[in-house]
Amino acid sequence: MLITKNNSGEVVGWRETYVSKDESVDVSVHGTVSTITTRDRNTGKVDVKTFFGKPLLPSDISGSKK
């Protein structure tokens, strides 16, 4: 996980990449904008979803139950 900080040292975002045999998923969160990019490693097809509002947490996409 890469953490993005501003000049004051406050965390303003993060980026994480998940890779499996069939696909790779890149999650980028900066402020209140979250982008999830999914790439099918077999076909090369790319799907991008962008969310505005409450930032995603790593636990929101890791499959953990709340």
PQR file with spaces between the fields and no chain letter, atoms N, CA, C, O and H, PARSE charges and radii, in Angstrom:
ATOM       1  N    MET     1       0.843   -1.168    0.000 -0.4000 1.5000
ATOM       2  CA   MET     1       0.000    0.000    0.000 -0.0000 2.0000
ATOM       3  C    MET     1       0.891    1.234    0.000  0.5500 1.7000
ATOM       4  O    MET     1       1.848    1.330    0.769 -0.5500 1.4000
ATOM       5  N    LEU     2       0.563    2.163   -0.866 -0.4000 1.5000
ATOM       6  CA   LEU     2       1.252    3.447   -0.912 -0.0000 2.0000
ATOM       7  C    LEU     2       0.376    4.487   -0.229  0.5500 1.7000
ATOM       8  O    LEU     2      -0.811    4.597   -0.536 -0.5500 1.4000
ATOM       9  H    LEU     2      -0.215    2.085   -1.490  0.4000 1.0000
ATOM      10  N    ILE     3       0.941    5.234    0.676 -0.4000 1.5000
ATOM      11  CA   ILE     3       0.226    6.269    1.405 -0.0000 2.0000
ATOM      12  C    ILE     3       0.642    7.630    0.854  0.5500 1.7000
ATOM      13  O    ILE     3       1.832    7.895    0.682 -0.5500 1.4000
ATOM      14  H    ILE     3       1.905    5.145    0.926  0.4000 1.0000
ATOM      15  N    THR     4      -0.339    8.496    0.576 -0.4000 1.5000
ATOM      16  CA   THR     4      -0.062    9.845    0.098 -0.0000 2.0000
ATOM      17  C    THR     4      -0.264   10.821    1.246  0.5500 1.7000
ATOM      18  O    THR     4      -1.305   10.807    1.903 -0.5500 1.4000
ATOM      19  H    THR     4      -1.305    8.281    0.716  0.4000 1.0000
ATOM      20  N    LYS     5       0.743   11.679    1.492 -0.4000 1.5000
ATOM      21  CA   LYS     5       0.659   12.674    2.559 -0.0000 2.0000
ATOM      22  C    LYS     5       0.841   14.063    1.975  0.5500 1.7000
ATOM      23  O    LYS     5       1.498   14.230    0.948 -0.5500 1.4000
ATOM      24  H    LYS     5       1.588   11.691    0.958  0.4000 1.0000
ATOM      25  N    ASN     6       0.258   15.063    2.634 -0.4000 1.5000
ATOM      26  CA   ASN     6       0.461   16.447    2.202 -0.0000 2.0000
ATOM      27  C    ASN     6       1.727   17.002    2.851  0.5500 1.7000
ATOM      28  O    ASN     6       2.435   16.269    3.543 -0.5500 1.4000
ATOM      29  H    ASN     6      -0.275   14.927    3.469  0.4000 1.0000
ATOM      30  N    ASN     7       2.020   18.277    2.641 -0.4000 1.5000
ATOM      31  CA   ASN     7       3.251   18.880    3.180 -0.0000 2.0000
ATOM      32  C    ASN     7       3.278   18.914    4.701  0.5500 1.7000
ATOM      33  O    ASN     7       4.352   19.033    5.291 -0.5500 1.4000
ATOM      34  H    ASN     7       1.446   18.872    2.079  0.4000 1.0000
ATOM      35  N    SER     8       2.118   18.812    5.348 -0.4000 1.5000
ATOM      36  CA   SER     8       2.050   18.802    6.812 -0.0000 2.0000
ATOM      37  C    SER     8       2.188   17.396    7.384  0.5500 1.7000
ATOM      38  O    SER     8       2.197   17.220    8.602 -0.5500 1.4000
ATOM      39  H    SER     8       1.246   18.716    4.868  0.4000 1.0000
ATOM      40  N    GLY     9       2.295   16.399    6.515 -0.4000 1.5000
ATOM      41  CA   GLY     9       2.422   15.027    6.974 -0.0000 2.0000
ATOM      42  C    GLY     9       1.099   14.321    7.215  0.5500 1.7000
ATOM      43  O    GLY     9       1.086   13.191    7.704 -0.5500 1.4000
ATOM      44  H    GLY     9       2.288   16.542    5.526  0.4000 1.0000
ATOM      45  N    GLU    10      -0.030   14.970    6.879 -0.4000 1.5000
ATOM      46  CA   GLU    10      -1.344   14.344    7.062 -0.0000 2.0000
ATOM      47  C    GLU    10      -1.638   13.420    5.884  0.5500 1.7000
ATOM      48  O    GLU    10      -1.325   13.749    4.740 -0.5500 1.4000
ATOM      49  H    GLU    10      -0.020   15.888    6.482  0.4000 1.0000
ATOM      50  N    VAL    11      -2.232   12.280    6.161 -0.4000 1.5000
ATOM      51  CA   VAL    11      -2.590   11.332    5.108 -0.0000 2.0000
ATOM      52  C    VAL    11      -3.761   11.899    4.308  0.5500 1.7000
ATOM      53  O    VAL    11      -4.793   12.256    4.876 -0.5500 1.4000
ATOM      54  H    VAL    11      -2.486   12.013    7.091  0.4000 1.0000
ATOM      55  N    VAL    12      -3.594   11.980    2.982 -0.4000 1.5000
ATOM      56  CA   VAL    12      -4.655   12.485    2.118 -0.0000 2.0000
ATOM      57  C    VAL    12      -5.145   11.431    1.129  0.5500 1.7000
ATOM      58  O    VAL    12      -6.096   11.680    0.389 -0.5500 1.4000
ATOM      59  H    VAL    12      -2.755   11.690    2.521  0.4000 1.0000
ATOM      60  N    GLY    13      -4.518   10.268    1.104 -0.4000 1.5000
ATOM      61  CA   GLY    13      -4.959    9.216    0.200 -0.0000 2.0000
ATOM      62  C    GLY    13      -4.086    7.983    0.298  0.5500 1.7000
ATOM      63  O    GLY    13      -3.100    7.942    1.035 -0.5500 1.4000
ATOM      64  H    GLY    13      -3.745   10.066    1.706  0.4000 1.0000
ATOM      65  N    TRP    14      -4.485    6.970   -0.476 -0.4000 1.5000
ATOM      66  CA   TRP    14      -3.720    5.733   -0.530 -0.0000 2.0000
ATOM      67  C    TRP    14      -3.989    5.026   -1.844  0.5500 1.7000
ATOM      68  O    TRP    14      -4.966    5.318   -2.534 -0.5500 1.4000
ATOM      69  H    TRP    14      -5.285    7.003   -1.075  0.4000 1.0000
ATOM      70  N    ARG    15      -3.104    4.083   -2.185 -0.4000 1.5000
ATOM      71  CA   ARG    15      -3.239    3.306   -3.413 -0.0000 2.0000
ATOM      72  C    ARG    15      -2.802    1.883   -3.132  0.5500 1.7000
ATOM      73  O    ARG    15      -1.797    1.650   -2.460 -0.5500 1.4000
ATOM      74  H    ARG    15      -2.310    3.846   -1.625  0.4000 1.0000
ATOM      75  N    GLU    16      -3.563    0.935   -3.651 -0.4000 1.5000
ATOM      76  CA   GLU    16      -3.276   -0.480   -3.418 -0.0000 2.0000
ATOM      77  C    GLU    16      -3.566   -1.245   -4.704  0.5500 1.7000
ATOM      78  O    GLU    16      -4.513   -0.920   -5.419 -0.5500 1.4000
ATOM      79  H    GLU    16      -4.379    1.124   -4.197  0.4000 1.0000
ATOM      80  N    THR    17      -2.762   -2.254   -5.000 -0.4000 1.5000
ATOM      81  CA   THR    17      -2.966   -3.103   -6.170 -0.0000 2.0000
ATOM      82  C    THR    17      -3.093   -4.548   -5.720  0.5500 1.7000
ATOM      83  O    THR    17      -2.294   -5.045   -4.927 -0.5500 1.4000
ATOM      84  H    THR    17      -1.992   -2.518   -4.418  0.4000 1.0000
ATOM      85  N    TYR    18      -4.116   -5.209   -6.247 -0.4000 1.5000
ATOM      86  CA   TYR    18      -4.366   -6.623   -5.956 -0.0000 2.0000
ATOM      87  C    TYR    18      -4.245   -7.383   -7.269  0.5500 1.7000
ATOM      88  O    TYR    18      -4.771   -6.939   -8.289 -0.5500 1.4000
ATOM      89  H    TYR    18      -4.765   -4.805   -6.891  0.4000 1.0000
ATOM      90  N    VAL    19      -3.557   -8.525   -7.256 -0.4000 1.5000
ATOM      91  CA   VAL    19      -3.333   -9.286   -8.478 -0.0000 2.0000
ATOM      92  C    VAL    19      -3.695  -10.744   -8.236  0.5500 1.7000
ATOM      93  O    VAL    19      -3.304  -11.337   -7.231 -0.5500 1.4000
ATOM      94  H    VAL    19      -3.129   -8.886   -6.427  0.4000 1.0000
ATOM      95  N    SER    20      -4.451  -11.314   -9.176 -0.4000 1.5000
ATOM      96  CA   SER    20      -4.746  -12.746   -9.146 -0.0000 2.0000
ATOM      97  C    SER    20      -4.355  -13.330  -10.509  0.5500 1.7000
ATOM      98  O    SER    20      -3.838  -12.621  -11.372 -0.5500 1.4000
ATOM      99  H    SER    20      -4.769  -10.832   -9.992  0.4000 1.0000
ATOM     100  N    LYS    21      -4.601  -14.593  -10.682 -0.4000 1.5000
ATOM     101  CA   LYS    21      -4.259  -15.251  -11.935 -0.0000 2.0000
ATOM     102  C    LYS    21      -5.028  -14.641  -13.109  0.5500 1.7000
ATOM     103  O    LYS    21      -4.485  -14.520  -14.207 -0.5500 1.4000
ATOM     104  H    LYS    21      -5.021  -15.169   -9.981  0.4000 1.0000
ATOM     105  N    ASP    22      -6.290  -14.254  -12.884 -0.4000 1.5000
ATOM     106  CA   ASP    22      -7.148  -13.803  -13.974 -0.0000 2.0000
ATOM     107  C    ASP    22      -7.337  -12.298  -14.081  0.5500 1.7000
ATOM     108  O    ASP    22      -7.700  -11.807  -15.149 -0.5500 1.4000
ATOM     109  H    ASP    22      -6.731  -14.352  -11.992  0.4000 1.0000
ATOM     110  N    GLU    23      -7.101  -11.549  -13.003 -0.4000 1.5000
ATOM     111  CA   GLU    23      -7.328  -10.116  -13.075 -0.0000 2.0000
ATOM     112  C    GLU    23      -6.436   -9.355  -12.104  0.5500 1.7000
ATOM     113  O    GLU    23      -5.892   -9.916  -11.152 -0.5500 1.4000
ATOM     114  H    GLU    23      -6.806  -11.948  -12.135  0.4000 1.0000
ATOM     115  N    SER    24      -6.304   -8.066  -12.374 -0.4000 1.5000
ATOM     116  CA   SER    24      -5.609   -7.175  -11.452 -0.0000 2.0000
ATOM     117  C    SER    24      -6.555   -6.022  -11.129  0.5500 1.7000
ATOM     118  O    SER    24      -7.295   -5.550  -11.992 -0.5500 1.4000
ATOM     119  H    SER    24      -6.745   -7.610  -13.147  0.4000 1.0000
ATOM     120  N    VAL    25      -6.520   -5.578   -9.876 -0.4000 1.5000
ATOM     121  CA   VAL    25      -7.403   -4.517   -9.407 -0.0000 2.0000
ATOM     122  C    VAL    25      -6.539   -3.455   -8.743  0.5500 1.7000
ATOM     123  O    VAL    25      -5.728   -3.751   -7.866 -0.5500 1.4000
ATOM     124  H    VAL    25      -5.919   -5.961   -9.175  0.4000 1.0000
ATOM     125  N    ASP    26      -6.726   -2.223   -9.174 -0.4000 1.5000
ATOM     126  CA   ASP    26      -6.012   -1.093   -8.599 -0.0000 2.0000
ATOM     127  C    ASP    26      -7.028   -0.187   -7.922  0.5500 1.7000
ATOM     128  O    ASP    26      -8.000    0.237   -8.547 -0.5500 1.4000
ATOM     129  H    ASP    26      -7.384   -1.983   -9.886  0.4000 1.0000
ATOM     130  N    VAL    27      -6.806    0.109   -6.651 -0.4000 1.5000
ATOM     131  CA   VAL    27      -7.694    0.975   -5.889 -0.0000 2.0000
ATOM     132  C    VAL    27      -6.915    2.224   -5.512  0.5500 1.7000
ATOM     133  O    VAL    27      -5.835    2.141   -4.926 -0.5500 1.4000
ATOM     134  H    VAL    27      -6.015   -0.235   -6.144  0.4000 1.0000
ATOM     135  N    SER    28      -7.470    3.384   -5.853 -0.4000 1.5000
ATOM     136  CA   SER    28      -6.828    4.656   -5.567 -0.0000 2.0000
ATOM     137  C    SER    28      -7.827    5.549   -4.850  0.5500 1.7000
ATOM     138  O    SER    28      -8.932    5.767   -5.344 -0.5500 1.4000
ATOM     139  H    SER    28      -8.347    3.452   -6.329  0.4000 1.0000
ATOM     140  N    VAL    29      -7.445    6.068   -3.683 -0.4000 1.5000
ATOM     141  CA   VAL    29      -8.312    6.946   -2.899 -0.0000 2.0000
ATOM     142  C    VAL    29      -7.540    8.217   -2.587  0.5500 1.7000
ATOM     143  O    VAL    29      -6.465    8.167   -1.988 -0.5500 1.4000
ATOM     144  H    VAL    29      -6.547    5.891   -3.281  0.4000 1.0000
ATOM     145  N    HIS    30      -8.088    9.354   -2.993 -0.4000 1.5000
ATOM     146  CA   HIS    30      -7.479   10.652   -2.717 -0.0000 2.0000
ATOM     147  C    HIS    30      -8.588   11.598   -2.300  0.5500 1.7000
ATOM     148  O    HIS    30      -9.445   11.965   -3.104 -0.5500 1.4000
ATOM     149  H    HIS    30      -8.961    9.395   -3.479  0.4000 1.0000
ATOM     150  N    GLY    31      -8.563   11.987   -1.041 -0.4000 1.5000
ATOM     151  CA   GLY    31      -9.629   12.845   -0.520 -0.0000 2.0000
ATOM     152  C    GLY    31     -10.942   12.110   -0.553  0.5500 1.7000
ATOM     153  O    GLY    31     -11.074   11.047    0.053 -0.5500 1.4000
ATOM     154  H    GLY    31      -7.866   11.689   -0.388  0.4000 1.0000
ATOM     155  N    THR    32     -11.920   12.656   -1.252 -0.4000 1.5000
ATOM     156  CA   THR    32     -13.242   12.025   -1.327 -0.0000 2.0000
ATOM     157  C    THR    32     -13.487   11.375   -2.683  0.5500 1.7000
ATOM     158  O    THR    32     -14.632   11.071   -3.017 -0.5500 1.4000
ATOM     159  H    THR    32     -11.813   13.520   -1.744  0.4000 1.0000
ATOM     160  N    VAL    33     -12.435   11.155   -3.471 -0.4000 1.5000
ATOM     161  CA   VAL    33     -12.572   10.510   -4.775 -0.0000 2.0000
ATOM     162  C    VAL    33     -11.891    9.141   -4.718  0.5500 1.7000
ATOM     163  O    VAL    33     -10.703    9.041   -4.410 -0.5500 1.4000
ATOM     164  H    VAL    33     -11.505   11.402   -3.200  0.4000 1.0000
ATOM     165  N    SER    34     -12.651    8.094   -5.015 -0.4000 1.5000
ATOM     166  CA   SER    34     -12.127    6.733   -5.022 -0.0000 2.0000
ATOM     167  C    SER    34     -12.272    6.162   -6.434  0.5500 1.7000
ATOM     168  O    SER    34     -13.337    6.272   -7.042 -0.5500 1.4000
ATOM     169  H    SER    34     -13.616    8.175   -5.265  0.4000 1.0000
ATOM     170  N    THR    35     -11.213    5.556   -6.952 -0.4000 1.5000
ATOM     171  CA   THR    35     -11.243    4.961   -8.281 -0.0000 2.0000
ATOM     172  C    THR    35     -10.807    3.510   -8.175  0.5500 1.7000
ATOM     173  O    THR    35      -9.775    3.200   -7.579 -0.5500 1.4000
ATOM     174  H    THR    35     -10.348    5.466   -6.459  0.4000 1.0000
ATOM     175  N    ILE    36     -11.613    2.615   -8.765 -0.4000 1.5000
ATOM     176  CA   ILE    36     -11.284    1.193   -8.813 -0.0000 2.0000
ATOM     177  C    ILE    36     -11.142    0.804  -10.271  0.5500 1.7000
ATOM     178  O    ILE    36     -12.085    0.933  -11.051 -0.5500 1.4000
ATOM     179  H    ILE    36     -12.451    2.866   -9.250  0.4000 1.0000
ATOM     180  N    THR    37      -9.953    0.323  -10.640 -0.4000 1.5000
ATOM     181  CA   THR    37      -9.676   -0.099  -12.011 -0.0000 2.0000
ATOM     182  C    THR    37      -9.445   -1.601  -12.007  0.5500 1.7000
ATOM     183  O    THR    37      -8.570   -2.100  -11.298 -0.5500 1.4000
ATOM     184  H    THR    37      -9.187    0.218  -10.007  0.4000 1.0000
ATOM     185  N    THR    38     -10.234   -2.323  -12.801 -0.4000 1.5000
ATOM     186  CA   THR    38     -10.115   -3.771  -12.905 -0.0000 2.0000
ATOM     187  C    THR    38      -9.679   -4.128  -14.317  0.5500 1.7000
ATOM     188  O    THR    38     -10.271   -3.667  -15.293 -0.5500 1.4000
ATOM     189  H    THR    38     -10.944   -1.918  -13.376  0.4000 1.0000
ATOM     190  N    ARG    39      -8.645   -4.948  -14.421 -0.4000 1.5000
ATOM     191  CA   ARG    39      -8.152   -5.376  -15.735 -0.0000 2.0000
ATOM     192  C    ARG    39      -8.173   -6.884  -15.808  0.5500 1.7000
ATOM     193  O    ARG    39      -7.578   -7.565  -14.972 -0.5500 1.4000
ATOM     194  H    ARG    39      -8.164   -5.322  -13.628  0.4000 1.0000
ATOM     195  N    ASP    40      -8.866   -7.411  -16.818 -0.4000 1.5000
ATOM     196  CA   ASP    40      -8.885   -8.844  -17.076 -0.0000 2.0000
ATOM     197  C    ASP    40      -7.565   -9.192  -17.736  0.5500 1.7000
ATOM     198  O    ASP    40      -7.269   -8.689  -18.820 -0.5500 1.4000
ATOM     199  H    ASP    40      -9.349   -6.858  -17.497  0.4000 1.0000
ATOM     200  N    ARG    41      -6.776  -10.030  -17.114 -0.4000 1.5000
ATOM     201  CA   ARG    41      -5.439  -10.332  -17.616 -0.0000 2.0000
ATOM     202  C    ARG    41      -5.469  -11.237  -18.845  0.5500 1.7000
ATOM     203  O    ARG    41      -4.470  -11.332  -19.557 -0.5500 1.4000
ATOM     204  H    ARG    41      -7.017  -10.439  -16.233  0.4000 1.0000
ATOM     205  N    ASN    42      -6.599  -11.906  -19.111 -0.4000 1.5000
ATOM     206  CA   ASN    42      -6.703  -12.780  -20.273 -0.0000 2.0000
ATOM     207  C    ASN    42      -7.105  -12.009  -21.526  0.5500 1.7000
ATOM     208  O    ASN    42      -6.541  -12.222  -22.599 -0.5500 1.4000
ATOM     209  H    ASN    42      -7.412  -11.829  -18.533  0.4000 1.0000
ATOM     210  N    THR    43      -8.088  -11.105  -21.386 -0.4000 1.5000
ATOM     211  CA   THR    43      -8.611  -10.383  -22.544 -0.0000 2.0000
ATOM     212  C    THR    43      -8.066   -8.965  -22.657  0.5500 1.7000
ATOM     213  O    THR    43      -8.134   -8.366  -23.730 -0.5500 1.4000
ATOM     214  H    THR    43      -8.546  -10.931  -20.514  0.4000 1.0000
ATOM     215  N    GLY    44      -7.529   -8.418  -21.573 -0.4000 1.5000
ATOM     216  CA   GLY    44      -7.054   -7.042  -21.573 -0.0000 2.0000
ATOM     217  C    GLY    44      -8.143   -6.020  -21.333  0.5500 1.7000
ATOM     218  O    GLY    44      -7.866   -4.821  -21.307 -0.5500 1.4000
ATOM     219  H    GLY    44      -7.474   -8.904  -20.701  0.4000 1.0000
ATOM     220  N    LYS    45      -9.384   -6.469  -21.157 -0.4000 1.5000
ATOM     221  CA   LYS    45     -10.503   -5.555  -20.933 -0.0000 2.0000
ATOM     222  C    LYS    45     -10.314   -4.818  -19.604  0.5500 1.7000
ATOM     223  O    LYS    45      -9.971   -5.422  -18.587 -0.5500 1.4000
ATOM     224  H    LYS    45      -9.609   -7.443  -21.178  0.4000 1.0000
ATOM     225  N    VAL    46     -10.544   -3.498  -19.633 -0.4000 1.5000
ATOM     226  CA   VAL    46     -10.369   -2.658  -18.451 -0.0000 2.0000
ATOM     227  C    VAL    46     -11.710   -2.045  -18.077  0.5500 1.7000
ATOM     228  O    VAL    46     -12.436   -1.552  -18.941 -0.5500 1.4000
ATOM     229  H    VAL    46     -10.822   -3.007  -20.459  0.4000 1.0000
ATOM     230  N    ASP    47     -12.038   -2.076  -16.784 -0.4000 1.5000
ATOM     231  CA   ASP    47     -13.255   -1.466  -16.262 -0.0000 2.0000
ATOM     232  C    ASP    47     -12.855   -0.490  -15.160  0.5500 1.7000
ATOM     233  O    ASP    47     -12.138   -0.860  -14.231 -0.5500 1.4000
ATOM     234  H    ASP    47     -11.448   -2.476  -16.082  0.4000 1.0000
ATOM     235  N    VAL    48     -13.318    0.758  -15.262 -0.4000 1.5000
ATOM     236  CA   VAL    48     -12.976    1.787  -14.289 -0.0000 2.0000
ATOM     237  C    VAL    48     -14.250    2.312  -13.647  0.5500 1.7000
ATOM     238  O    VAL    48     -15.204    2.665  -14.340 -0.5500 1.4000
ATOM     239  H    VAL    48     -13.900    1.059  -16.017  0.4000 1.0000
ATOM     240  N    LYS    49     -14.262    2.361  -12.326 -0.4000 1.5000
ATOM     241  CA   LYS    49     -15.386    2.920  -11.584 -0.0000 2.0000
ATOM     242  C    LYS    49     -14.847    3.997  -10.654  0.5500 1.7000
ATOM     243  O    LYS    49     -13.854    3.792   -9.956 -0.5500 1.4000
ATOM     244  H    LYS    49     -13.487    2.074  -11.763  0.4000 1.0000
ATOM     245  N    THR    50     -15.511    5.147  -10.654 -0.4000 1.5000
ATOM     246  CA   THR    50     -15.098    6.266   -9.807 -0.0000 2.0000
ATOM     247  C    THR    50     -16.246    6.615   -8.877  0.5500 1.7000
ATOM     248  O    THR    50     -17.395    6.716   -9.306 -0.5500 1.4000
ATOM     249  H    THR    50     -16.318    5.314  -11.221  0.4000 1.0000
ATOM     250  N    PHE    51     -15.931    6.799   -7.603 -0.4000 1.5000
ATOM     251  CA   PHE    51     -16.917    7.128   -6.584 -0.0000 2.0000
ATOM     252  C    PHE    51     -16.546    8.461   -5.949  0.5500 1.7000
ATOM     253  O    PHE    51     -15.374    8.728   -5.683 -0.5500 1.4000
ATOM     254  H    PHE    51     -14.997    6.717   -7.255  0.4000 1.0000
ATOM     255  N    PHE    52     -17.551    9.294   -5.710 -0.4000 1.5000
ATOM     256  CA   PHE    52     -17.354   10.583   -5.057 -0.0000 2.0000
ATOM     257  C    PHE    52     -18.098   10.566   -3.730  0.5500 1.7000
ATOM     258  O    PHE    52     -19.194   10.011   -3.647 -0.5500 1.4000
ATOM     259  H    PHE    52     -18.503    9.077   -5.926  0.4000 1.0000
ATOM     260  N    GLY    53     -17.534   11.149   -2.716 -0.4000 1.5000
ATOM     261  CA   GLY    53     -18.169   11.183   -1.402 -0.0000 2.0000
ATOM     262  C    GLY    53     -17.250   10.587   -0.366  0.5500 1.7000
ATOM     263  O    GLY    53     -16.046   10.841   -0.370 -0.5500 1.4000
ATOM     264  H    GLY    53     -16.644   11.600   -2.784  0.4000 1.0000
ATOM     265  N    LYS    54     -17.820    9.790    0.525 -0.4000 1.5000
ATOM     266  CA   LYS    54     -17.037    9.171    1.598 -0.0000 2.0000
ATOM     267  C    LYS    54     -15.936    8.288    0.998  0.5500 1.7000
ATOM     268  O    LYS    54     -16.222    7.424    0.168 -0.5500 1.4000
ATOM     269  H    LYS    54     -18.798    9.583    0.528  0.4000 1.0000
ATOM     270  N    PRO    55     -14.684    8.498    1.409 -0.5600 1.5000
ATOM     271  CA   PRO    55     -13.599    7.686    0.853  0.2800 2.0000
ATOM     272  C    PRO    55     -13.708    6.229    1.279  0.5500 1.7000
ATOM     273  O    PRO    55     -14.152    5.920    2.384 -0.5500 1.4000
ATOM     274  N    LEU    56     -13.296    5.344    0.383 -0.4000 1.5000
ATOM     275  CA   LEU    56     -13.263    3.920    0.691 -0.0000 2.0000
ATOM     276  C    LEU    56     -12.122    3.622    1.652  0.5500 1.7000
ATOM     277  O    LEU    56     -11.080    4.277    1.624 -0.5500 1.4000
ATOM     278  H    LEU    56     -12.936    5.595   -0.515  0.4000 1.0000
ATOM     279  N    LEU    57     -12.330    2.647    2.482 -0.4000 1.5000
ATOM     280  CA   LEU    57     -11.276    2.136    3.346 -0.0000 2.0000
ATOM     281  C    LEU    57     -10.803    0.813    2.767  0.5500 1.7000
ATOM     282  O    LEU    57     -11.557    0.171    2.036 -0.5500 1.4000
ATOM     283  H    LEU    57     -13.176    2.115    2.505  0.4000 1.0000
ATOM     284  N    PRO    58      -9.597    0.388    3.062 -0.5600 1.5000
ATOM     285  CA   PRO    58      -9.142   -0.905    2.550  0.2800 2.0000
ATOM     286  C    PRO    58     -10.085   -2.047    2.916  0.5500 1.7000
ATOM     287  O    PRO    58     -10.235   -2.987    2.136 -0.5500 1.4000
ATOM     288  N    SER    59     -10.722   -1.988    4.079 -0.4000 1.5000
ATOM     289  CA   SER    59     -11.627   -3.060    4.492 -0.0000 2.0000
ATOM     290  C    SER    59     -12.915   -3.066    3.679  0.5500 1.7000
ATOM     291  O    SER    59     -13.627   -4.071    3.683 -0.5500 1.4000
ATOM     292  H    SER    59     -10.601   -1.224    4.713  0.4000 1.0000
ATOM     293  N    ASP    60     -13.240   -1.971    2.977 -0.4000 1.5000
ATOM     294  CA   ASP    60     -14.451   -1.923    2.154 -0.0000 2.0000
ATOM     295  C    ASP    60     -14.346   -2.798    0.912  0.5500 1.7000
ATOM     296  O    ASP    60     -15.369   -3.199    0.358 -0.5500 1.4000
ATOM     297  H    ASP    60     -12.662   -1.155    2.974  0.4000 1.0000
ATOM     298  N    ILE    61     -13.147   -3.099    0.471 -0.4000 1.5000
ATOM     299  CA   ILE    61     -12.995   -3.879   -0.757 -0.0000 2.0000
ATOM     300  C    ILE    61     -12.300   -5.207   -0.529  0.5500 1.7000
ATOM     301  O    ILE    61     -12.137   -5.978   -1.476 -0.5500 1.4000
ATOM     302  H    ILE    61     -12.316   -2.773    0.922  0.4000 1.0000
ATOM     303  N    SER    62     -11.889   -5.499    0.688 -0.4000 1.5000
ATOM     304  CA   SER    62     -11.127   -6.719    0.927 -0.0000 2.0000
ATOM     305  C    SER    62     -12.012   -7.934    1.173  0.5500 1.7000
ATOM     306  O    SER    62     -11.503   -9.028    1.416 -0.5500 1.4000
ATOM     307  H    SER    62     -12.022   -4.873    1.457  0.4000 1.0000
ATOM     308  N    GLY    63     -13.340   -7.756    1.111 -0.4000 1.5000
ATOM     309  CA   GLY    63     -14.237   -8.878    1.318 -0.0000 2.0000
ATOM     310  C    GLY    63     -14.558   -9.136    2.775  0.5500 1.7000
ATOM     311  O    GLY    63     -15.217  -10.127    3.091 -0.5500 1.4000
ATOM     312  H    GLY    63     -13.754   -6.867    0.913  0.4000 1.0000
ATOM     313  N    SER    64     -14.111   -8.273    3.666 -0.4000 1.5000
ATOM     314  CA   SER    64     -14.407   -8.478    5.084 -0.0000 2.0000
ATOM     315  C    SER    64     -15.856   -8.145    5.381  0.5500 1.7000
ATOM     316  O    SER    64     -16.443   -7.264    4.752 -0.5500 1.4000
ATOM     317  H    SER    64     -13.576   -7.468    3.409  0.4000 1.0000
ATOM     318  N    LYS    65     -16.419   -8.842    6.325 -0.4000 1.5000
ATOM     319  CA   LYS    65     -17.801   -8.618    6.708 -0.0000 2.0000
ATOM     320  C    LYS    65     -17.852   -7.557    7.787  0.5500 1.7000
ATOM     321  O    LYS    65     -16.973   -7.486    8.646 -0.5500 1.4000
ATOM     322  H    LYS    65     -15.942   -9.558    6.835  0.4000 1.0000
ATOM     323  N    LYS    66     -18.897   -6.723    7.737 -0.4000 1.5000
ATOM     324  CA   LYS    66     -19.053   -5.670    8.738 -0.0000 2.0000
ATOM     325  C    LYS    66     -20.133   -6.026    9.724  0.5500 1.7000
ATOM     326  O    LYS    66     -20.408   -5.256   10.644 -0.5500 1.4000
ATOM     327  H    LYS    66     -19.611   -6.781    7.040  0.4000 1.0000
